[in-house]
Amino acid sequence: MALAASTLVGGVVLRLDREARGQTSNKPRFVLYNHCNGLQAFHLNKCTVRTPQDFTLAGFMTHFEPYKAELTVAQHMYCKPGEYLHGNASSALSCTDRGAQISIEGITELVVGGPTIDQVIANHLGQNERLRSVVLGHPFDVSYGNCAQGTIIGRARNEPIYPTLDPVKAHELIFGMQDQDEVLLNLQKSYLDFVKDDIQAFHAELPSAEKQKLEQYLESVREIERALAGGLAAGCQQVAPQEFQQTEEADFEGHVQNANNPAFWRYMCDLGVAALACGATRQVTMLHTYGCIHMMYRFDGVSRNHHQDVGHTDEQGEFMDKVLGFHAEHVAYMYGKLKQMPEGGGSMADSTLMAWMSDGGGTHHGGIKSHSMIWLGKGNGRLRTGQWHRYTEGIGPNWPEHALGCAHITSAAAVGLDLATFGDGTDPCNGPLPELLA
C-alpha cells in the first residue's frame, strides 16, 4: 500500500513538475517546413534582438507576433557539406555531402547523402502510426540543376522519399481511398502473410548487407499495409478533396516558369494539419520547394522569378521580404490551426514542434555560413521558447561557432529523441544547442 501511494505521489509530482516546466504528457508531433533559395539573414536582421529574451519582430517575422512567446530563433549556423552553389539541397537536412552540384544535363546517382532530420524523427515518432511520415510539396519543373533529383528528403543514403504533389492523391493518402472494394483491400493488407515463409528462408541465405536492403524494403511494404489499414481519430474533421490547375508565367527573360499557387499551398497546409489532427501520422514535412528552382511569385499584381530575378539581382529588396512573408504566413497558419484544436487540457499545438528553414541557407548563393532555424512550439516541452539567439557570425575564413546539425539535434531532443551526433561528421556536432533546451 505504501509503495502504491508513493508511486502515485511520485507520478503526481512528476506530472506537476512537467506542467511547471511547460512539458506535456501527449506524444509529440513534428512538422518540418522548407522552401528554396534562402532564408535571407538580411531580412531576419531587421528584427531587433537586445537579449535572447528581449527582441522585436519586424518585416516578414511579424506574422509570428501572436505566437511570440512560443517562438524560438537561432541564427548564424554553418553547414559545410552544402558548399556548392545552391546549398547542395539535401545536405542542409542531412548534414551529409552528396557530391558536387549536378549539371543541367544529368542527374547524380546520389539523391540524398544520408537520412534527413525529419525522417530520423519520423522513425522515432511514427513506428506505430498508420503513416510513418507525410511529405507534401508544390509542383515545379525538376529539369534544372540540383532540383533534378526530385526531392531532398530521405530515409537513408540514396533512399529518397518523394513528396506527394497531387492534392487528390494526398487526400487519399491521409483519409484513405473512398469506396474501395473491401475484398481487394483485405487482399492488399495480407500481402506479407502470403509470402512470409518464403521471405524468412530467403532472408537467411542473404549476406548481411543484402539483408539490410531486404529489411528496408519489407518495412516500406509494412508502411503501405498500415496506410491501407485506415482508421482516423475520433472527432476527425476531414478536409474536402480538391483539384487545382497549376499555372505558368513568363519571367523577365521570357522564360516560362511554374507559378506559385497560394490557394493550392494553403490547401496542402490544411491537409498537413489534418494528417496530424486525424491521427494519420505524427510527422509532416512541407517541402514547398528546394534547391535552385525557378518559380514565379505574384504580390500586388507584380510577378517575379524568385531565383533569377529576385535572388540574383534584388535579394535585399522588398519583394524577397514578401516571398519570406508568404512562407512565414503559412507556418503561422498551420500552427494557429493546431492551437484551435483541443487536446487534453490545452491544444494540439502544446505537443507540436514546427521547424522552418531553407536548404539554401542565409543567402541565395553561398548561404552555408548563415543558416537559420525558426521554431514554433515546444514539442514534448523541452524547447525553451520566447528566445532569439544570434550566434557569432563566420567572417572571412572563419566559421560560425555552431553547426546546423546542432539545431537538428535540438529539434530531435525537443520531441524526445536524444541524438549524440547527426550527419556524416563533416561538421563537428556532438549535441544540441544547450541554451535552447529545458
Phi, psi and omega in degrees: 000316180297320180295318179296318180295317180295324177295318180296312180298318179300319179295320179295315180299317180298318180295316180296321178297316180297318180294320179297327180270005178082011181275163184232149178275350179288144177296131188287166176231156182224132176237126173252130180239126181227142170225166189267175169066019169102143168252089198299122178299326181303316183283327174296326183287356172292337177283137180269124179243105181275314171220168179304332181261357184232099182215155181240130181277143179213167177058221184295339182289348179295344175298340181263006182305318180295341184241027185301323180291343181252013184259140174224133181230136172233126181243160173066061173242157186243158177215090184299326178297345180265029187292346184284174197311312183245040174077004178056026170052260189296343183301325182290337180263341181246344185055038175232152181270121178253020175094176182298155180304135181287158182274170177294329186278332188225167181243130178296149177290334182265103182282309175233142184275347181182179180295134177275156190299325180297323182283330173298315179291323178299321177299326180284317186270334195250013184299328182252012180268158179299318176240119180300321182205147174239124180241117182243146182216174177254132180295142172199169182290122181252029182263006187237133168052220184275021167271343195291345180284348173088352179190166169234013182256139180204150178277332181198179180305122180055033171239075185289153171242122185266138181291149172279121184254341182271120183296329179291316178293324177296320178297315180295323179299315186280316186259350180094159178292138178273133175060032178286142181299125186295322180296316179297320180298317180295323177296318179296320182296328187264021183304310183293329179298324181295324189247013187300313182296318179296320180297316182296319179294317180295318182299320183294335183270351186275148169293162188302318181297320180287329176300320180297319179296318179296318179297322178294320178295315181297323178296322178295324176294319179298323177298319178297318179298317179297323178295320180291334182296336176068200180099116181241154181298149178300139180077009180298129177260106183288148174270133181295140178294142179220153173242151182226148175262114178283143186241165177230155176218154175276136179273188186291345176263002180087003178276135180279126182234157172296147180252137173299134182245098183301320181295318177299313184292325176298319179295317179296324175295321176299318178295321178299317177295317181297323179300323177284313185294327183268004175076018179287328182201169173241006179220124180233134173244124176258097184260077183303307179206172178198169175065223189248032188296153174256118180221141179271128172249145179236125175223132177053039176081003182246128178251136178218151177283115184303324183276289192291320184274304186280309183297324184274329190238345187212044187296330182264007183276177184295327184295320178296322177299325179288324175299312178296325177296323177302315181286321176301319179300319183283327173297312179296324180298313180296317180295320179298322178295320178295326178292337179274356184256113183295143174202125183061229178265008181219231181229170179296334178297335183296336181244022182242140171242125174251135179235123180247132179208174170234131179297343180279349180086212189265355174216165182298317174241136173069034183272018188286349177261002186222041175292146174232154173230131179241119181250147167235133178092176185244352184069247177267012176102359186276336184284130175281121183256176184069035183226150175223116181247117172258100182284170181300130181284157173267107183255134179061231180282352184278146178259153175301168185282341185235140175273149178301328179303329178295327176291321177295319177296325177296317177301314181298315180298324182292344175246018171093012179247113181268116179251133177285319179217171176209135179100190184265008178091357178301318176258122179293119180207113186242030178160179182283178172280100194298328182290350180264355184247139176280000000 
